[in-house]
């Protein structure tokens, strides 16, 4: 596995791979890798010649009172896990090169961000869109792999590549879970033991929502009430419970299209998110 930090060096390497006729897969991450990230690498390896992973904790997507400084980092461990998973190139840029002081442009996302994490974390998706577009220009991938735990992020990035005609295929991948259903996340390490056992209620409540829809419940409000009642039993504080159209993320009253049921719960030192996408066809989204 090659490790590259310089932006120009990464572009030169990407162009070299393109000349060899190799397709490039890209797995962007903020590091502190877990099985969720590894599953993206596995999907990427199946469809491409070369897998590039980036590790970059992007300051632009954290609000002033969020956990940028505390975000877990361990590049040596990430290197080992990436190598074992079969990553070919680990791109690990410096903040100063990604964001020099004299920047002229950043992006503002206008659609699909007035709800869920876009509403709770103002500016978050502007930071995500800016860094993802920059990374696409540096890594020059054919396909990029994103986990559906951040389903709003997938919806926003899909809109981004459409708006800017970016020739990258966005590949959404399923959520990877612990044995009790908790979605894998780098932030799970912040949970206290009692919070950790309560945290499985996020996925339990979403499973109950899916069952209710499959059994014929078609009122969004009823589904929301069901999920809220389950989450109220945890020690966490509910940030949001929403039942929305997907990927447009519009409020709905009746469930008659593809929907997302999404939750965010604040625990003492970790804010956890989870969701389920329920399609009309019953076919799950993601490779
Ligand atoms: O999902 C993430 O880890 C980040 O939002 C991403 C896509 C790597 C951009 O910083």
Boltz pocket constraint, residues with backbone or C-beta under 6 A from the ligand:
constraints:
  - pocket:
      binder: B
      contacts: [[A, 28], [A, 29], [A, 30], [A, 56], [A, 58], [A, 61], [A, 127], [A, 128], [A, 131], [A, 132], [A, 150], [A, 153]]
      max_distance: 6.0
